[in-house]
Amino acid sequence: MLRTITLGSCVSVQGTFERHLGNGMILVRVGKLLFAGIPVAKKAA
């Protein structure tokens, strides 16, 4: 499942969901790289 996270105030990353971290952040995978960040809230269509 694709998820989007924010890294700071202006940078966002979209990748494959890996796992939840204990501090409210999640890990996403982009290729071989893992990024941790705050998940972007889902909007209702």
JODA-V272365 format. One record per pair of residues at least 12 apart in sequence whose ideal C-beta (glycine too) atoms are under 8 Angstrom apart, sorted by the first residue. I is the first residue (numbers start at 1). J is the second residue. D is the distance in Angstrom with one decimal. If there is no record, write none. Layout:
BEGIN
((I	J	D) (I	J	D))
END
This chain:
BEGIN
((1	16	7.2) (1	17	5.0) (2	14	6.0) (2	15	7.0) (2	16	6.4) (2	17	7.3) (3	15	7.0) (3	16	7.7) (3	17	4.5) (3	26	6.4) (3	28	5.4) (3	39	6.2) (3	40	7.9) (4	39	7.3) (4	40	4.4) (5	25	7.5) (5	26	6.2) (5	28	5.7) (5	35	6.5) (5	36	7.6) (5	37	3.3) (5	38	6.1) (5	39	5.6) (5	40	6.6) (6	37	5.4) (6	38	5.2) (6	40	6.2) (7	35	6.7) (7	37	4.7) (12	37	8.0) (12	40	6.8) (13	28	6.2) (13	30	6.4) (13	35	4.8) (13	37	6.5) (14	28	7.3) (14	30	7.8) (15	28	3.6) (15	29	5.2) (15	30	4.1) (15	35	6.6) (16	28	6.2) (16	29	4.7) (16	30	7.7) (18	34	6.4) (21	36	6.3) (24	38	7.0) (25	37	5.9) (25	38	5.9) (25	39	7.7) (26	39	5.2))
END
